[in-house]
Amino acid sequence: MINDFAENGLLATAIDGFVAREPQRNMASKITDFIQKQKSLVIEAGTGTGKTFAYLVPALRSGKKVIISTGSKNLQDQLYNKDLPIIKKALNYTGKIALLKGRSNYLCLDKLSQHYAAAGDLDKSMRVDLSRVKQWSIKTKDGDISKCTTVTEDNLIWPILTSTNDNCLGSECSHYESCYVVKARRKALNADIVVVNHHLFLADVVVKDTGFGELIPQADVMIFDEAHQLPDLACHYFGEQLSSRQLFDLAKEITLCYRTEVKDMSQLQQCADKLQKAVQDLRIHIHDQNSKGNLRSLLNQPKIVEELSYLFDALSFCQEVLKLAEGRSSALDNCLERAVQYDRLLKRLTETQVTGFSYWYESSYHNFTLALTPLSVVDKFTQLMAERQGSWIFTSATLSVDNQLDYFTGRLGLLDAESLILESPFDYQHQTILCVPRYIPSPNEKGNAEKLSDILLPVIEANKGRCFFLCTSHAMMNALATLFREKTQLPVLMQGETSKVKLLEQFVTAGNALLIATSSFWEGIDVRGDTLSCVIIDKLPFTSPDDPLIKARMEDCQLQGGDPFNEVQLPEAVITLKQGVGRLIRHHKDRGAIIICDNRLVMRPYGATFINSLPPSPRTRSVKKVIDFLLPS
């Protein structure tokens, strides 16, 4: 198998531009060994290792059932549509490969027929989109909404035409045999290699979503790419939450059933209206608070408690009415189950005296979420692995902190797993330069954005754009975008002004743009070549200690005699910074500068932990030296 990765090996013969890399061979060899031994392995593979091929070849060569879970739907699609076909052809692989997405990615035929019957309730533009979806539904084979060319994936019609775990009728549905989710899962059950994503894996395995549970016990190998995302996602999925969107959807479903199936029960409309009003009133009062905060504090406010009592009353009324309609409609029977479930969940969320959890809420103008999250998922994740015996492989370019993997393995309880760090094959000494500029303002100094724009404008203009400016807050992103648009003729793009995909297309097409962005551009972005040759980061990405989950984890750490800063905040910030810095060099011919605008990197003792965790770039404090490095000689 190692010969597959040699300079004249099978991959080099089959793939144009394939470059043999020692770290890639080492990674593939190690994974092959651990698949055979049915053991767990954690591998940090530096950028440029070629980790995707390094786990795909052993997976296909193993002859075993393999689940591959990715960090995002984009990577999932890339694996299935691009990488796997290349390896399949190179190895002459004859096994079956399947792609499995979450419910919200597939058209629900039951929802389509329901809303088509009650189309008068929709506005004109929604009716037009509904008609387009109806026409597409006649032609589609898999119901994957991303393949519908007449209605965009972010269209508001899709949430009402796709199912959720809450409202899916399962085998009770009249469209069950034609259901695209059922078809996709049957295909996955019969496949040898199944590509999922972390959200789906955790939602369907941990929450035991109907159907997918049948798939995982048959898998011999679980491979997690972008595994650094798993601990936080696992906390989320092992927790519980209730959103206004779920409650509104329940009210809409009751109304829809009244207007299409059980027209003689006007009480259905009454209980739906009461529920909708209670949720709206609670949403208004929660929105008056901070956008995110501690649920315990929120529940100390008399007005919130009063509005919650009205919501409990509305859910009780819904249950009474829905019991009267029991057996008359599968959809209404499902609504009754949900009303009972939401009532129980709301009680659980308001019992905030239970220890070991972070209780928090999020709020926007349109939605609120009440949630509890466990502070540790070690017990549950190790139990999950014990129940599903086999080989578990975890890999990412950013798992280590100060060249140690303890932080990642500790959060998931992977104490028995062997771990390995493979250095990037890129020549950072010659391909990059790292700068912490002199005279930069302190992170929270007044007028920070103005001063940063003045200091960095000469670098950006000398480099003719071709730059990502990654920010740690939306406020800084907006301020910098406004300032740079005033100060330069270069194209200035900003996250949020169009979709992520279109923004990247504009950046690449322009060839001289400055893209200013925040969180979602810190990882999963791959721009190769001269189009991107400078990455600027506004400050070290420490999560605010006021963030409810981080705050709870820090308090728990302190209670156990630990150091909250060094054991919680610092490792999180290091991994995030590594992700941001990793946007720069994506190919062995790439070249560029990393600029981090935070003096703490060189003035605080913990700065060494960040530096030791980053690629070994030459360092400078001179902006002029950065310009000299970037300008062609």
Secondary structure, DSSP 8 states (H G I E B T S, - for coil): -GGGGSTTSHHHHHSTT----HHHHHHHHHHHHHHHHT--EEEEE-TTS-HHHHHHHHHHHT-S-EEEEESSHHHHHHIIIIIHHHHHHHHT--S-EEE---GGGB--HHHHHHHHHTGGGS-HHHHHHHHHHHHHHHH-SS-BGGG-SSS-TT-TTHHHHS--TTT--GGGSTTGGG-HHHHHHHHHHT-SEEEEEHHHHIIIIITT-TTGGGTGGG-SEEEESSGGGHHHHHHHHHSEEEEHHHHHHHHHHHHHHHHHT-TT-HHHHHHHHHHHHHHHHHHHHHHTS-SEEEHHHHTTSHHHHHHHHHHHHHHHHHHHHHHHTTTS-HHHHHHHHHHHHHHHHHHHHH-TT-SSEEEEEEE-SS-EEEEEEES--HHHHHHHHHHS-SEEEEEES---BTTB-HHHHHHHT-TTSEEEEE--SS-HHHHEEEE--TT---TT-TTHHHHHHHHHHHHHHHTTS-EEEE-SSHHHHHHHHHHHHHH-SS-EEETTSS-HHHHHHHHHHHSS-EEEE-GGGSSS----GGG--EEEESS-----TTSHHHHHHHHHHHHTT--HIIIIIHHHHHHHHHHHHTTS--STT--EEEEE--THHHHSTTHHHHHHHS----EES-HHHHHHHHS--
